[in-house]
């Protein structure tokens, strides 16, 4: 990859750097700084922008997995046509405005110096998008070489994210932030039930519909309380009974007046405690 690649005009790199900036801000509880970066994404990557269109195309080439070289070739053909339909003048202007926003609003000296593990892949794909738009003026040798690399990438099996099967209409930014934030907090994998709760929480944030997650939490609360009552009838172990009482008291005192990271985290803990109780009672009965 050429050393002259301009990361500031690489849509994938910039988006990833914005995500990392937001995640770091949230982890250190600097919500004001996180909101500034989030505002930049919402303003510059709006659905009517050329920047958003290029990002969707870029993201598809990075994350898609196909089963055959024929399908990969077809995707590259479609991607090339999509890239050439772009309003390049408008796209370049939008990228300049994005860079200006980052420099003047975030004032983060290390913003462009964060490590991107897949930087070479991102640089290859952005260069390929640029070359496709140049048409006959492009470096044809490089274009053929990079198309081969991207085709190989499409054929690779990608690792599943911690929060998978996410509705494409959901803001992927929120998914990335919450995934990194929760994983950093718990330092381990969430259970299927916890992932489902997190996914519903993400949906409620991106859709601005708190009633959905409140309904989910009420259902989860009822389910856990029902399980706890069942546990009580299946054990006479004083230690377990005491733990069941503690969990029940915490759960009964849980209100849904404010849904935020902390309330969701408490529910994740309660789900873990229920699972531990279930395993302990199972062991006792075996």
N, C-alpha and C positions, 0 to 999 in steps of 0.2 A: 504494500500500500504506500502510495506516495506520501512523503513527509509534508507535502504542501496542502494536504486535505484540510479544509476549513471546518473545524468542528462547530463553530458558531453558526454556520449555515446548514448544519446537518440536523434535519427535523427530528430524527430519532434520538440523537445524542442530547439535543437541547431539552427535549421532553423528559428524557431520563434524568438529566441534571436537575430539572425543576422538581421532579418527584423526590429525588434524594434531598434536595434543599428543604422541601416541605416535611419530609419524614424526620429529618434531623431536628427541625424546629419543633415539631410535635413531641418528639421524644424528650426534648429538654423543656417542654411546656411553654414554648414561645409561640403562642397561638397567633399573635399579631403579625409576626414575620411570616408564619405559615400562610396566613390569609392573604398577604401581599402577593406571594407566589401563586397561590390558588387563583387570585383575581386576574393575574397575567394569563394563566392558562384559559380561564373562562372567556376572557376578552379576545385573546389572539387565536385561540383554537376553536372559535365558534363554528357552527356547522355550515355557515355560508362562506367561510374563508377558503382561499386556495391552500393555506397552510394546513387546515384540517383535512382537506382532500388528499394532500400529499402524505400527511401523517397516517391516514387510514391505509393508503396504498403501501407505504413503508412498513407499517405494522403487520400487514397481511403477509408480506414477503419474509418478515422476521419470524413470525409465530406459526404460520400455516405448516401443516404436514400432509403430504400426499403419498399415495401408495405406488405410483409408477412414474417413470421418466416421461411418459407421454402426457400425463396430467400436468407434471411440472412444466413441460414445454408449453402446454396450452395456457397455463397461468402466466408464464413469462410473456407470452404474446399479448394476452389481455392487459397485463400490467404495462407493457410498452405503449399500447394504444391509449390507456388511461393517462399515462405520464405525458404523452404528446398532446392530449386535450387540455392540459393545464394552461392557464393564463400566466405565462412565465413572468411577464412584467409585473403583474399584480402580486405573484408569489414572492418575487425578490423584494418588493416594497414591504410586504407583510413580514418577511424575515428581518428586514432592517428595523422595522418598528418593534418587533419582538426583542431583538438584541438591545435596542435603546431602553425598553422597559426594564429588562433584566439589569442593565448597568446602572440606571438612574433610580430604580425603585428598590431593588434588593440590596444593593451596595454590599455584596458578598465577595470579598477579595479572593476566596478560594472556589468560587462557583464553577469556573471552567477547568479547575484542576482536580476535581473529583475523579476517581478512577471508574471507568465504565468497562466491566469485564468483557463485553462483546463489542468493544470499540472497532475492531478490525472488520467485523461483519457489518456493523452500522455504516462504516466508511465505504465499504464495498457497495452496499445497497444504495446509498445516497449518490455515489459517483455514477452508478449504473442509471439511476433515474435522471441525473443530469445529462449523461451521454445520450440516453434515448431521446431527450428533448432536442439535442443538437442535430439529430438526423444524420445527413451525409457529412456534416462537419465534425462528427465525433471520431474519437480514436477507435477505429473498428477492431483492431487487435485486442485492445483492452476490453472493449465491450463484449466481445465473444468470450474472453477469459472470465470476466465477471459474471456473465450470464450462466456459464458453467458452474461457477462457485455457488451462485444463488440457487440453481437447480439442485445441487447437492444438498444445500441447506434445506430446501423444501422436502427432500426425501428423508431427512434425519428425523428421528422420533424426539419430540420435545418433552421436557419434564413438565408434569402437571403442576400448576400453582397450588399454594396452600388452600386458597378459596377458589374452587373450580366450578365449572358449569355456570358461569355468571351470565345473566341475561345481557345480550349485547347492547341493549338500550341503557344499561346502568353505567354511570360515569366510572370509567376504568381508573381514573385518578384516585377516587375515593377507595376503590378496592385495593390499589397498590399501597396507599397510605395506611389503611387499617390493617392490612396483612402484615406489613413490616412492623407497625407499632405493636400489634398484639403478639407477634412472634418474638419481638425483642423483650416484651414484658414477661412472657411465659417461658421463653427459652426452650420451647418444645412444640411438638405437633398437637394441634387441637383434635378432639374427637369429632366424629361425624356430626353428632348432635350440636357440638359447639360451633363447628364450621357453618352449619345450617343457620344457627342463631346469628352468627356474625354476618352471613350473607344477607339475611333479612334486615339486619341493622344497616348494612351498606345500602340496600335498596331504599330504605326509609330516608336515609340522608340524601341520596342522589335525587329522589323523587319528591323530597320535602313533604313526606306524608308520615307523620309520627304515629297516626292512628294504627297503621299497619303493624309496626313493631310493638306497640302497646298491646294489641290483640294477641300477637305472638307470645309476648311475655306473660300475659294473663293465662294463656293456654299452658305455657311451660310451668308456671307456678302451680296451677291446678294439678298437672301431671306429676310434678315432683311431690306435692303434698299427698297425693293419692299413693304414690310409691312408698313414701315414708310411713303411712298408715299400714300398708302391707308389710313393710319391714318389721314394724312393731309386733305384729301378730306372728311373725316367723322366727322370733328370737327372744330368749330370756337372758341374754348376755347383758349385764349391767353397763358395761363400757359402751357397747353398741347402742343400747337404749338411750344412754346419756348423749351420745353423739347425734342420734336421731332427733332428740329433743332440741339440741342446740341448733341444728339445721332448720328444724321446723320453726323455731322462734325467729331466726334470722329471716326466713322466707316470709313468715306472716307479717313481719314489720316492714317488708319491702313495699314501697309505694311506686306508682308509675307517673307521678306528677312531672318528673323531669327525666327524660331519656337522654343519656349521654354516655361517654366512654366508661365512666366510673360505674354507672348502674349496670351497663352491659358486662363489665368485668366482674362485678359481684355475682351476676347470674352465671357467668362461666365458671366461677369458683363453686357455686352451689351445684352445678351440674357435675363437676368433678367430685365433689363430696358425695353426691348421690351414687355415683358410679363406684366410689370406694366402699360405701356401705353395702351396695349390692354385691360386690365381689367378696367382702368380708362375710356376709350372711351365706353366700353360696359355699364358701370354704367351710363355714361352720356346719352347714348341712351335709357336706360330702364326707 
